[in-house]
């Protein structure tokens, strides 16, 4: 099953729930990110 959850805050890529697995990150500041953008943001700001 593939269900659209929303779009990435940074790149607007569609983020899905695939067979019960959430294919993205919902951050503490209530933003939705794809894995790539979330990892990039952590590399740029390791304290955040």
N, C-alpha and C positions, 0 to 999 in steps of 0.2 A: 504494500500500500504506500502511496506517495501523496503527501498532503502539504500544500503550500502553507508556510507559517508566516512569511513576510519577506521583506527585502533587506539586504545589508545596508546599514547606516552609511557606510563609507563608499561602496562601489555599486550599490543598487542591484547586486546579484540576488536572484531568488533563493531563499533558504527554505528547505523542506524538512519534514519529518518522514523518514524512510523506514517503513516496517517497525515503527516504535523507537527509532533512533533519531534524535534531533541532530540534524546536520549543520550545526552552527553554534554560536555562543550568545547567550543572553546575559549581558554584563550587569555589574552591580549598579551602574548608572541608568539601568533600564533601556539599554540600546541593544539592537540585534545586529550581529556581525557574522559574516561567513568566516570559516576557519582561517583563510589566508589573511584577511584584513585584521582579524583579532591578533594573530601572531605578529604581523607587521607593527601594529600599534604597541605591543608589548616590547618589541625589540627597540623601538624608537624611544619609549618611555618606560624603562624597566622598573621604576618605582611605582607606577600606576597600575 
